[in-house]
């Protein structure tokens, strides 16, 4: 077993353990912190896969943005130390059964499918990503890029409108 | 580099997807449900990157899908949290069982 496979198994164990703790712990603040660890592990996995740009985006957007937003909303909506009510054991049992069979079926399909692996060098240079992102030919992604920027603007305006305090009606 | 077969990475992403699904089934708090959705979206991202790297190394489509999914997940989280905070203001609770006005 070489160093790369040891690093992969370590990262995989870390991600899955943090994710399981994140969905099972009963304190909401701890749940957010475990989610943070899981996302950092996924960024490490992207570094391991040698896609540095995606790893950097993962750290900046998820770890730096979404988790901080979630922690803020926990502080704004309830006491962070309060425990959540216990989930009924029948619900836990049924959910565990459902995900077990779903996982077994999905992984069986993946396992039986022979993927044709191409042993070429994968060049995910930032320069190449940027050139393809803004190209207007068949391989370019200029139109989705513009659509996503409009979507982000719409989401921002929508957030402000939703979160704005409505004025009491004057008579 | 390819000594880890793609099945191992797909095992990781499938497990992560179903862990997120378990969180979605058992949690009744909107913020924790949102966290479970983030886990699911991350497992999809891992899938896209692994397929792009292992099966189509001369193209970049999986990378772009991942970038767009991350952007849309950020927008989705922001809108969802705005809705949750507004709901907390009017109901004093963020439990999904308490928000049933639009159920029927």
Interface residues (C-beta under 8 A of the other chain):
Chain A: X2 X4 X5 X8 X12 X15 X16 X19 X20 X22 X23 X28 X31 X32 X35 X38 X39 X42 X45 X46 X49 X50 X51 X53 X54 X57 X58 X61 X62 X65 X66 X69 X70 X72 X73 X74 X76 X77 X78 X84 X85 X87 X91 X92 X94 X95 X96 X98 X99 X102 X103 X106 X107 X110 X111 X115 X116 X117 X118 X119 X120 X121 X122 X123 X124 X128 X129 X132 X133 X139 X141 X144 X148 X151 X152 X155 X156 X158 X159 X162 X163
Chain B: X1 X2 X3 X4 X5 X6 X7 X8 X10 X11 X12 X14 X15 X16 X17 X18 X19 X20 X21 X22 X23 X25 X26 X27 X28 X29 X31 X32 X34 X35 X36 X38 X39 X42 X45 X46 X49 X50 X52 X53 X54 X55 X56 X57 X58 X59 X60 X63 X64 X66 X67 X68 X70 X71 X72 X73 X74 X75 X76 X77 X78 X79 X81 X82 X83 X84 X85 X86 X88 X94
